[in-house]
């Protein structure tokens, strides 16, 4: 059946049924859907045994904290991840957009790239180095390590 949503309140042991209208502009179920299949998140993020992160130059969170005013920090996570946690001053260029937007990055500056754990950003650094960014480095451990070693007020997810 379509057009209904069942809510379950486990604490109160109650069920509620809501009627919902179909949104014709919905990217999944609308009249002209643009989302037609699920993505492989591990493949998208470059995670997994068969696809290890490349060896690239890295910088520790402590080293980054001492040089934030002199480097360009690029965040290759998705916007929803930035809504959860961010390092101040980072420029958001999601990994999926990097190929189209790498010209926004100054080749003459020291560039540090970060993501959640360091895997996606390692791929981004490898990509940038291949495009003439010899001073690009990866933040070892990503924003998770930043929280652990530098700023515990940044949430982990």
MOPEFEN-V609316 format. One record per backbone hydrogen bond with DSSP energy under -1.0 kcal/mol. CO is the residue of the C=O (numbers start at 0). NH is the residue of the N-H. Records with the same first field share a line. If there is no record, write none. Layout:
CO->NH ; NH
//
This chain:
2->19
4->17
6->15
8->12 ; 13
13->8
15->6
17->4
22->25
23->30
25->29
26->34
38->40
39->43
40->44
41->46
56->137
58->139
59->63
60->64
61->65
63->66
66->69
71->111
72->90
73->113
74->92
75->94
77->80 ; 81
78->82
80->84
86->89
90->74
93->96
96->100
97->101
100->103
101->104
105->108
109->71
110->136
111->73
112->138
113->75
114->142
115->143
117->121
118->122
119->123
120->124
121->125
122->126
123->127
124->128
125->129
127->130 ; 132
128->131
132->135
134->110
136->112
137->58
138->141
140->144
141->145
142->146
143->147
144->148
145->149 ; 150
150->153
//
